[in-house]
Amino acid sequence: MAESVVSFLLEKFSSLLEDEVKLLSGVRDEVVFVKNELDRIRAFLRSADAKEDQDEEIKVWVKQVREVAYDAEDTIDDFLYRFEHTKRHGFYGYLCKMARGIKNLKARRRIASQLQSIKLRVTDISEGRQRYGYKLSSTEIGSSSGTKPCYYSEVRSDARLLEEAQLVGIEPKKQALLSFLVKDTSQLRVAAVRGMGGLGKTTLVSSVYNDSRVKNHFHQIQAWVTVSQSFKLDEVLRQIIQQFFKATNLPLPDEVEKSTDTHFLKTTIVDFLSDKRYLVVLDDIWDVDAWEAVKVAFRNNNNGSRVMITTRTADVASTSTKDVGGHILTLNPLSSEDSWTLFYAKAFQGNACPTHLEEISRDILKRCEGLPLAIVAIGSMLATKDINRVDEWEIVHRSLRVELQGNTKLKGMQTILSLSFNDLPYHLKHCFMYLSLFPEDYSIKLNVLIRLWIAEGFIEGIEGRTLEEVANGCFNELLNRSLVQVNERYTDRRIKSCRVHDILRETMLLKSKDQGFAAITNKESSKRLPERVRRLSVHEGTNIDASGDKQLSQLRSLLLFTKEKDVWNNFMSSFSEQGSRLVKVLDCTRAPATTFPQSITKLYHLRYLCLRDTAVSSIPPSIANLRHLETLDLKRTLVRELPSEILRLQCLRHVIVYDFRILHGCKALKGMESLSSLRKLSCVEAKQDETEPMVTVGRLTQLTRLGILQLGAEHGDALFSSIRELKLLRSLTLVSRTEDEALSFQFKSFSSLQLLQRLYIRGPVEKSLEGLQNLTNLSTLYLSGSRLQVDPLESLQDLPNLVLLWFDERVYDGESLCFKAGSFLMLRELRISELENLRRVTVEDKALSHLKFMNLADCKLLEEIPSGIERLRNLQKLQLVNMAAELTTTVYRGSQHDNYSKVMHIPHVFIGRWSPESGTVGDWL
């Protein structure tokens, strides 16, 4: 982790030395010296990070490196705050310069003194590197994890020794693997068992490996090797050869024992297996390179041989099975029933669970979230507790993080879970640890997380890619490594939100606290903040008085997850008193704010400001002080207008000011083209009879998401001319001023939007949808109030990626809709509501073949279930809301009516009504 901190600081130093040559006058030499020394130290940090838990001296040294890096970053940012933001031009600038000259001279001397102190500390640390060099050299520097503690091997060995009776919930998966191994095919095949650490991959594969049917099928020609992160290829190959020769009672050649020539060892394996049916297990493969290194030893000899691998990484599973053909088995957490069975066996050793412990036991079990490793470890630990003392069990539930840190029975579990973190490249360690700042069971919005990562500076630019694209790649890598879980997806399969397994989160919180990455406060926290706070996450129940707290002078990020008014006032007061000038991230979602705190405008380094879901109604002109601001999130606030001074914020990438519940945004400003870095502008309101802002929108060529409300006919030409220039758009929302005002849509002008994925249009279109068929990347289309006279399906039926189609409120005035044969092949969700004249819906053969969800609402003249709906064999849900009584009652009546027979094959059919007062109510058939 110290490597991540130092690498991040070195990036900042490099940028500083390039861009601020004049500004650094007098301190440049110190900055260069500190940078160079830290660069040399960084080479040793990866191995030191891996050994700090095993060696106290190394741990102290790593902590010193981390702290000096933090202090150096603080000093540089303080320097920039004092000097960069005082730049002025012209005569006024000259007066400001004269007035601040003496004060700045003192500040420069003080900062130079601080840098001198840091220089001495870095020199001492560098000497420490030489003193401890012999310890660091014992770990291969190229390894991300280094040498593992002995109990890592013990835990893996124990997983292979479990008795059949101790295995819970694996029988269906075991049978699937057994069938795969012994099925009648002569080709070499690979079975990859994938899942996060602790799910029981090794246990499952071991159960299959030792099964008598497998041993008989492969005639004992079997080998099992653990590859792990820091494997040596010659040792892995030698272990395989040794096991094969032992299985056939052949003496092992001397040259095999002595050779480190991997080509020779691979050839030996190939020759030995040329006429044999064999089974090889490669346990715990961490990356594709490891698979590529060993796979050549396993040739397809047409004898029905098999390779099984276990891995935490999706790429390894995918690559290995694609190379030679095979099957991926993804393990999921245990069900509630299986979790209780396993916990019961471990915690109570086969005895009955006392009634007074059942509730607390289930509460503890809930935190394990079906992870077998956690259930076994925590259950075994609880078996040592007094079953007559409920308070002992309550303490475990309340302070699981403390137990993880101090209880030796949980040490092995913590080690296994930490391995995935240790294996991460340095730029991903910060990203992953950041997830622990969110409350337990919190649904983390992916778009929000990506903006936070960028604001924190965790995302490094890559040529040809935007920061958002790089951040998305980082998230996908964490997902690939089974470190995060998808919580929600949009219909088009984009990830909406994610979460972290609670036990893994607790493990990360320990690391976060130990390494000074962040502090979490909640109802169980101390009333005092830690000595050094860089990131602070404030949860519900916090009882901390932050006003006047000196620890906040080094604060970089504040995330508030509480609605406590006293907490809010304390922090805003603290910003006012101390300035907290180093803060870069301020997320105050759902805070009890009614006005915009002026103290926020003093946060010179602020990059991310979120006041989402607050009662803030206006933004002061002094927001122009936040010259580094990248994200301004005012979603679902009362803000209707932004000050013109916001146009000075040249770093802005995301301006989010809308509430779709009441269809409002903020008034469009003249001169918006100055915000040339904007990626998201959602939403602005067009002004009546004023077209200039619609023209300037076309100059914001970096936009990927745009929303414009209150559009009138007079905006049409300027708007569509501008939209043509926004070739990077992924999402576009257009809403008319009134339901009667047609915008004369020129959909042919959309032909340049080849990246557009989501299109939302509310208002009369007048003509047809001709031109939309060119948007081949379109996945989501929402139309409302279009009043089309021509069948809209004609222009949409061949869109190759359309997965969600929603016709809402008089989109089409015709009486029938027909989904023609072979059309809408990728559509997964179809919603049709408030089409007043609609009487018939027809689905022809092979149309809507992937549809999973259909909603029909408020189509009062539609008295029959869509004709041909029985052809939709993938349809999982049908909802009928506020439909004609003739339709709903005939579905209720049963088999004597055709409407009922049409829906018999659909697993879930809902019939109900919706009203503003009670929402949607009804019954599932």
N, C-alpha and C positions, 0 to 999 in steps of 0.2 A: 504493500500500500504506500510506503514511503516513496517507492519508485514512481508511483502515479503523481504524488505531490510534487516531487522534484521535476519530473518531466513536464508537468503543467507549468511550473514556474519558469523553466528554461525556455518554453515557447513564448512566455510573456517577455522575458529578458531579450530574446532575439528580436521580437517585434519592437520593443522599446528602443533598442540600440539602432534599429533601422529608421524608425519614424521620428524620434525625439532627440536628434543629435544636438541641437542648440539648447534644448530644454535641460539636457543632462550636464551642462557646463559645471565643472567643479566636482562632480560625483561620478563621472563616466568611468574613470579608472577603477573605482571601487565596484561598480556594477559589473564591469568586464571581469574583474578578478573573481568575484563571487560566482558569476556564471560559469567560468572556466573550471573552478574547483568543484562546483556541484556537478558539472558535466562529467568530470573524472570519477566522482563518487558514485554517480548513477550506475556505472558499469558493475558495481558490486552490490547494488541495492536489491536486485532480483533474488540473488542467492541469500542475502541477509534477511529479506522479508520472509523467505521460506523457513529460516532457522530461528527467527526471533522467539517463537513459542517454545523452543527447546534449549535456548541458551540465554541466561539473564544478561550477560555482558553485551551480547549482540542486540538484545531487545532494547537495552538502554541506549546503545549507539544509534540504532534505527530511530528511536524516539527523538534523539538530539538532532538527527538529520531532518526529520519531519518538522520539528519546531523551528529550526533555523530557516527552513524553506518558507514556513508560514510567516515568520517575522519579516523575512526579506520581501515577500509579496505585500505584506501590510505597509512596509516602509515605502516601497515603490508606489503603491496606490495612494498613499498619503501624500507623497511627493506630487503625483499627478493632480490630485485634488487641489493642492495649494497653489500650483503654478499654471497648469494647463487651462483650468476653467477661468482664470483671470485674464486671458488674452482679450484685448480690445483693439479696435482700429480707429484711426483718425485722431482728432484733437481730444475727444472724450477718452480715447484709449490712452493718450499721453498723460492726461491728468490722473487717470486711474493708476497708471504705472508709477507716477511720482508719489501718489498718496500711499501706495502699498509697498514702496521700495524697501523701507527700513524693516517693516514687518516680514517681508519675504526674505530679506537677507538673513534675519534671525532664524527663520524657518529652514532656510537652505543649510545654514550651519548646523542646526539641530539634526536635520536628516542626514547630513554628511557624517555627523558623529555616530548616528545610529548605524549607518552603513559600515563605518570603521569597526564598530563593535561586532557586527555580523561577520565582517571579514576575519576578525580574530577567532570567532567561534568556528567559522568554516575551516580555518587553518587547523584548529585543534581537532575538529572532527576528521579532517583529512589524515592527520597523524594517527587517529584512532583506527582508521581504515588499515593503516600499515601494521598497527599493533595486533589487530584481529584478523589480519589477512590469511593466516594459516587456517583459521576456522572457516572463513568464507570460501577458500579454495577447495575445501573438501566437498563442496556442492558444485555440481556442474552449472556453470553460469547460463548455459543455453536452456536449462530446464526452468519452466515456469513454476514448478512446485518443489523442486529439490527432493531431498531424501525424505521419505515419509517416516513418521514415528512407527515403532514396531507394532503398536496396537492396530495400525491400519491393516497390516497383513493378518493379524490375529482375527480381526472382525470379518475379513473376507474368508478366512479359513473356517471360522465358526459358521458362516452362512452355508457352507458345503456340508457341515456335520449335523445339521438339524434333522431330527427324526421326522418321519412322515406324519406322525400325529401332531407335531408342532406346526405344521404348515396349514394356513387358513386361507381360503378363498382362491387357491391357485389351480384347483382341479380342472376347470374348463380350459384354462390356458395350457396346462400340462398336456391335456389330451390333444389340443390343437398342435402343439409342438411334436408330440409323439407321432401323430398322423403324418405330419410333414416329413419327419425323419425316415419313416419306414415305408412311405408310399412308393408305389411301383413306378419309378422313373430312373433311368440309368444315368442321367445327366448330373453333374456336380451342382449342388444348390446350397444357398446360404440362408440361414434363419437369423435375423437380427432382432434381439430383444432390447427395446429402447424405453427409457424413462428416467425421471430424476433420481438422484441418489437416495437410497433408502426405501425404494419401492419393492425390493425383493427380486431383482433381476438375477443375481447370482444364485439365490436360493431356488428360484424356479428352474433355471437351467441345470443346476446341480441335481435336482430331483429327477429331471428327465435323463440326464447323463448317466445316472446310477440305476436307472430302471432296468430290470432284467430283460425286457423286450428289446431295449436298445443294445444292451451288451450282446445279446444273442444275434441280433440283426447285423451288427458290425464285427462279430467274431472277436471281440475284445480289442480290436485295432482302434484304440481311442487315445486321445491326448488332451490334456487341459492345461492351459498356461494363462497366467494373469499378465496382461500387457501393461496396464497402468500408464501414468503420465510420463515417467522418466525411465522407460524401458530401454534396454540395450538389445539391439536386434540379434546379435550373435548368441546372447543368453537365451532369448525366447526360442530361437531355432534349435539350440542345443537341448533345451528342455523337451521340445517336441520329439526330437530324435531319441533321446533317452527313454521316454515313455513308450515309444513305438517298439524299440528294441527289447525293452523289458517285457512288453506284452507278448512278444513272440519268442521269448527266452533265448534271444541271440546276444552274444557278447558285443559290447559297445566298442567300436574301433578306437584306438588310441588317438588317431588324428582328429576325431570328433571332439574328444575331451580338450585337446590343446588348441584347436584352430579357432581363430577369430575372423577367418575369411567367410563372410556371409554368402558369397557366391558358392563356395564349396559346400557349405551347410545346406543351402537351398537345393543344390543338385543332389545331395545325399537323400534328402526328403523325397524329392521327385522320383529318384530311382527306386527307393524303398517302396513307395506307394503305387508304383506303376501298374501292378496287377491286383491291388487290394481295395476292398471297400472299407473306408475309414470314416471316423468322426473326430473332428478337432473343435475344441471350444477355445475361443479367444476371449477371455473375460476382461472387461473394463478397458475397452479401446476408446481413447480420448479424441483422436483426430484422424482425418482421412489419410494423412501421410503415413501413419502407423499401419493402416490397412494396406496401403499401396506397397509398403515395404515387405509385408509377409505374404501377400496373396499369391505371388508368383510360385511359391512353394507348393501350392495346392492345385495340381493340374486336373483337368477333367478326363478321367480314365474310363468313363462310361461304365463304372461299376456301382453307381448309386451312392457315391460318397456325399458327405454333408459337412458343412462348417457352421457352427453356431457362435455368434458373438453377442456380448452384452455391451451396451454403450449408453451414455447420457446424451449423445449428440445425434440430432436428426440427420446431419450430413453423412455421418459414418454409416448409419443404418441404410440410408438411401443409396449411397455409392456402392456399398458392399453387395447389396442385393441386386442392383442393376448390372454390376460387372459380370456376374455369372448366373443371374436369375435367382429368385428366391422369394422370401416372405418376411415382412416386418410385423412384429408383434409389439404393440405399444401398451405398456403397463399403465394402468390408472390406479388411483387410491382405492383402498378397500371400501366396500359398502358399509353402511352404518351397522348392519347386522354382523358382518364378518369382523369389523373393527372391535365390536363389543366382545365377540367370541375370543379373539386373540388377547384383548386387554384382560378379560375375565380370567383366562388361563394363566397369564403372567402375574397379575396383581394379587390374585387370591389362591393361586396354586391349586386350582381344581375345587376349592371350597366355595360355598355359597357366598354371594356378595351381601354383607350386612345391609339391612334396609336403610340404616342411617347414613350409609356411605354411597348409596346408589346415585343420588343427585349430583354430589360432588365428583363422583367417578365419571359420570357422563359429561360433566362440564370439562374435566381434565381431558377426557378422550376427544371431545370436540376440537380441542386445540391441536390434536395430533393430525386432524384432517385426513384420516385414512392412510397415513404413512406407516407401513409396518415397522420400519426401523425405530421410529419414534414411539410407537405403541409398545413394542417389546422393551425398549430401554426404560421408558417412563413406568411401564407396568412392573418391571423387575425392581426398579427403585422403590416403588410404592409397596412392594411386597415386604420391604424391610421396616415399613412404618407400623405403628401400633394401630390396629383396626378399631380400637376403642377410643382413639383420639381423633375426632373429626378435625380439630384445629390443625393437626400436622398435615392432613391432606389439603386443607384450605390454604395453608401456607405455600404448598407446592403449586397449587393452581394460581395463586396470586403472584408468586415470584418465580415463575418458571425460568426467567432469564438468569436469576441468581443460581438456581439449581444447575443450569447448563454450565455455568462458570465454575462452580465449586464441587459438584457431586461427581465423584470418580466413575460412578455407574453410567453416567451420561457422556463421559469423555469420548468414548468411541464413536457415539452417534454424532457428536459435534465435529469430530475429525472428518468423518465421512462426508458430512454436509459442507464442511469448509473446503474440501478438495476442489469442488467446482469453482468456488471463488478464487482459490489460489491459482487455478489454471488459467484464469482470465488474463488477457493482455492488459497492460496498465491502463489504457484509455477506457476499458470497459469496467474496471473495478470501481471507479467513481460512479459511473452510470448505475451499476447494480446496487451499490451501497446506498445510493440516493433513494431507492425504492423503500428502504426501511423507515424513511421519515414519515410515510403515510400511516395512518392509524391501522390497527388490526382489522382485517376483513374489508379494507377500504377498496372500492372499485376505482382504479386509477385510469383516468381518461388518457389515451395514448397521445392525442394531439397536445394536451396540456403537458404531459411528461416530456415530450420532445422539445417544446418551447422552454421548459425549465432547464433541461440539459444544456441547451444552446446558451441560455442566459448565464448559467453557471460557468461556462467556458469549457465544458467537458468535451465538446465536439470540435475536432480539428478539421479544417477545410481540406477538401480533396479536389484537385483540378478537374473541372468538367461536371462537378456535382454540387448541388446546393447543400447548405448546412442541414436543412430538413431531411434531405435524401440520405446524407451520411448518418444522421441520428436514427432514421428509420432502419438503416443497415445495422446499426449498433443494437437496436431493440431486437431485430430479427436474429442476431447472433445470440443474444441472451435467451431468446425463445428456442433457438436451435439447440442450445446447451441444457435445456430443461430447467432453467433457473426462474423463469416467469411462466405464469399460466394465463391463457386467454380467458377473459371473463365474459366478454360480449363481442359479438361480431355484427356488422351491418349485413343486410341482405346480400350485398355484392362481395361478401367474405372479407372485406377490410376489417381490421381489428379496431373495435371501438374502445374497449377498456381491458385492463389486465390486473393481475394481483400476484402476490407472492405467498407461498405456503407459510403458514404462521410459524412453524418451527424454524424454517429457514430464515424468516424475518427476525426471529429472536436471536439466532446465531449472528446475523449481520449487525444487529443492534449492539451486541457485545463487542464486535470488532470496531464498530463506529465509535463507541465510547472509549475503548482502549486506545484508538488511534487519533482521537480528537477530531474526528470527521464531523460529528454532529451531536446534539443533545436533544433528548425527547423529554417533555414535561407532561404529566397527567396527574390524576387525583392521587396517585401513589408516590409521586416524586417528592423529593426534598423541596423545601420552600426556597432554597438557595440554588442559584445556577452554578454549574461547574466553573472552575477558575478561568478557563479559556473557552469561549463559545464562538464557533465560526458559522455553524448552521444550527438554527433552533426551530424545532417543530413543537408547537403548543397544541395539546389535545384537550378534549373536554375534561372538566374537573380540575384544571390547573389552578393552583393557588399560589402564584408567584407575583411578587411586586417588583416589576422590572424597572420602575422609575428610579433614576439615579444609579443604576447598577453599572459599575465600571466594566464588568465583563462584556457588556454589549458594545464597547468601543471597538472590538475586533469582529463584530458580527458581520457576516457576509450574506446570510439568507435567513428570512423569517417566514415560516409557513404557519398560518393560524387555522386551526381546525376547531375553534371554539367560538361560541356566541356570547361569552361572558363579557359584559360591558366594561367591568373594571379592568380586565386583562387588556382589552382593546385600548382603553384610555391610558393605562400604564405604559404600554409600548409607544403609543403616539407621543406621550409626554417625554419618554426617554429619548426619542428621536429629536425632539425639540430642544432638550437640554444638552445632549451630548453631540448631536449631529449624526452620530452613527454613520459617518460619511463613507464607510467602506461597503455598506449594504448594496448588493446587486440584485437580490430577489426578494420581492415582497408579495406574498400571496395571502390575501385577506378574504377569500371566498366566504360568503355568508357572515361576514363580520357585522357587528351591530353599529355600523357607520351610517350616519344620516347626512353628513357633510364631508367634503374632501379635506383631509387634514393638511394644513399648510406645511407641517413638519416634513411631509413626504417630499416636498419640492427641494429640500436641502440634501437629499440623498443623491449626490452628484454622480456616483458610479452606478445608479440603479439601471438595470437592463430589463427587468420584468416587473410589471405592476398589474396585479389582478384584484379588482374590487367586485367581482362577479357576485350576483345575488345579494347586493346590499341596497340600501335606500339612498345612496349618493345620487344627487340630481344635477350637479354642475361640476365642471373642471376649471380651476383658476388659470389665468394666463401664465402664472409663474411655473406651470408645468414645463415651460420652455427651458428651465434650468436643467432638466433631466436629459442632457444632450446625448447620453449613451443609451437611452430607452429603446428597446427593441420590440417589446410586447406591451400593449395597453389593452387590457381585457375588462370591458365594462358590460359584459353580457347580463341581461336581465337586471339592469339598474334603471334609474329614472333619468339618466342623462339623455338629452335630446339634441344637444348642440355642443360641439367642441370649439375651443377658442382658436382663433386664427394663428396664435403663437405656436400651435402644435406643428405648423408647417416648418418650423426651424429644426425639428427633431429628425435629422437626416439618417439616423440609424434605425428608424421604425421599420419593422418587418410585418407586424401583425396588429391591426387595429380592429377590435371586436366590440361593436356597440350595437346590439340588437336584442329584440325580444319578440320572437315569432308568435308568442301567445296573443299579443295585441298588435302585431305587425308594425313595429316601429324600429327606426334606426336613428342615425344622427344626420343633421343637415349637411349636404355636400358643401365643401369649401372651394372657393376659387383659389387656384394655385396648387391644387393637390399634386400636380406633376412633379413638384419639388421633392416629394417623398418617393424617390426613385428606387428605394430598396424594398418597398412594400411587396409582401407576398400574399397577404390576406387583408381584404378590406370588406368588412361585413358588419353592418350594412349602412349605406348612405341613402339619404332621401333627396330625390330630385326636387328642385324648386320650380314652381309654376312659371312658365314663360321665360325660363333661364336655361339656356342650352350649353353655356360655356363649360360647366363642370363635366358634362357628358363628353365633351370633346377632349378635355384634359385626361379623362380616365384612360383613353387610348394610349397615353404616353407612359402609363405605369406598366411597362412591358414585362415586369417580373411577377405580376400577379398570377397566383394559382387559384385563388378563390375570390369571387366578387359577388356582392349582393347590392342591388339598387331597388329602392322602394319609391312609391309615389310617382311613378312614371306616367306621363301624359302623351298625347298624340304628338305634341310639339317636340318631344325629345327623340322621336323615332329615328330620324335620319342621322343625327349626331351620334346617338347611342350605337346604332348598328355599324356605323363607320368606325367607331372606336373599338367595338368588340372584335372586329376583324383583325385588329393589331395584337390582341392578347393571346398569342399562340401558346402560352404555357398554362392557360386556364384548365383546371381540373373540375371546378365547381362554379356554377353560375346560377344566381337567383335573380329573377326579374318580377316585380309586382307592380301592377298598374294603380293609378290614383283612385279610380272608382271601378266598380264592376261593369260599368257601361262604356268606359273609355277604351276604344280599340287602339292598339299600339302599331298596327300595320307591320307585323313581324316580317322581317326579311331573313328567313331561315337559310337562304342560300349564302348569306354573308357569314354563316357559321362554318362554312366549309374549311376555313383555315384552323378551326379549333380541333385539331386531330387528337389532342390529349384530353379533351373534355370527357369526364366520366359521369358527372351529375348535373342535371338540368332541371330547375324548378321554375315554372312560369305560372303566374296567377294574373288572369285578366284576359279580356277578349283578344283573340288572335286574328279574327276577321276571315282570313282565307283558309288555306290548308296547311298541313305540316310539311309540305314539299320542301325538301332540302335537308331535313333531319336524318334521312336515310344515309347521308354521307358521314355521319358521326359514328364511325365504326367502333370507337372505343367507349361509347356511351353505355353505362351500366344501370343508371337510375334516371327515370323520367317521371316528373310530377307535373300534371296539368290541372288547372282549376279555372273554371269560368271561361273556357276558350270559345264556346259557342260555335263550334265548327259545323259547317254544313256538309262537309265531305267526310266520309268514313276515315277516322284517324289511323286505323290499323293498316291501311294501304301503305302509308309512308314508313311505318315502323316495323313491319312484320319480318324484315330480313336483317335487322340490326343484330350482329353476331354476338355481342356481349351484354345485351340488355337482360338484367335479372330482376328488376323491380319496375313495374308500370302501375301508375296510380292516376285514374281519371276521377276528378272530384268536381262536383258542382257544375253542371251544365257544360261539360267539356264538348259534348256532341248532342245535337238536337234530333238525330235520327232515331228510328224505332228499333233497330237491330244492330248487333255487333257480331261479326263472324270471324273467328280465328281459323284461317284457312289451313288446309293440309300442309304439314311440314313447316309451319310458321312459328315464330317465337320459341325456338328450340332451347334457348338457355334461360328463359324466364322462370324464376323461382317464386316470385310473389306478385299477385295480381289483386289490385283493389279498384273497385268500381262503386262510386257513391254519388247520389243525388243527380242521376241522369233521368230527368223528369219524364221523357218520352220513351224510354227504353222498355220494350216489350219482350224481346227475344235475345238470347245469347247462345251462339252455336259454336261448338268446338269440333272441328273436323279431324279426321284420322291423322295421327302423328303430329298434331299441333300441341303446343304447351307440354311437351313430353317430359320436362324436368320440373314442372310446377309443383310446389310443395304447400303453398298457402293461397287461399282465395277468400276475399272479403267482398260481400255484396251488401250495400247499405243504402237505405232511403231511395231505392228504385221502386216507387209505389206501383207502377204499372207492370212490373215483371212478376208474372204469376206462376212461372215454371222454373224449375232448376235448369241451369244451362244444358241444352241438348248436347249430348256427347261427353258430358262430364264423367261418365262411367269409363271412358277411355283413359282418363288421367290416373294411371296406376301408381304414380309417385305422390299424388296429392295426400297430404297428411292432415290438413286442417281446412275446414270450410266454416266461415262465419256468415250468418244471415242476421243483419241488424236493421230494425225499423223497416222490415219488408212488408209487402202486402199480406193481409191475413190469409188470403187464398193460398199463397205459397207456404207460409209457415204452418198453418193448420194441417195441410195435406202431408207435410213431412212428419208431423207429430202422429198422424192417424195410423201409420204403419204400412204393412206390406200390400194392402189393397189399393194403394195409390202409386202411380208412376213416379211422382216426386220422391217418395221414400226409397223406392228400389234403386233410383239413380245414385243415392248417397250411401248405400249400404257398405260399399268397399272403403269408405273414407274413415280412418280411425277416430277422428275428432270432429264432430259437427256441433256448432254452437248456434242457438237461436235466441235472440234477445232484443232488447230495446235500449236506446240511449237517450238520455235527457241531460241538460246542463245541471239539473239539481242532483240527480242520483248517479250520473255516469252510466256505464253499461251494465245492465243486469240481464240475466237470462239463464239458460240451462245448456249443459253439454249432453248430447244424446249418447 
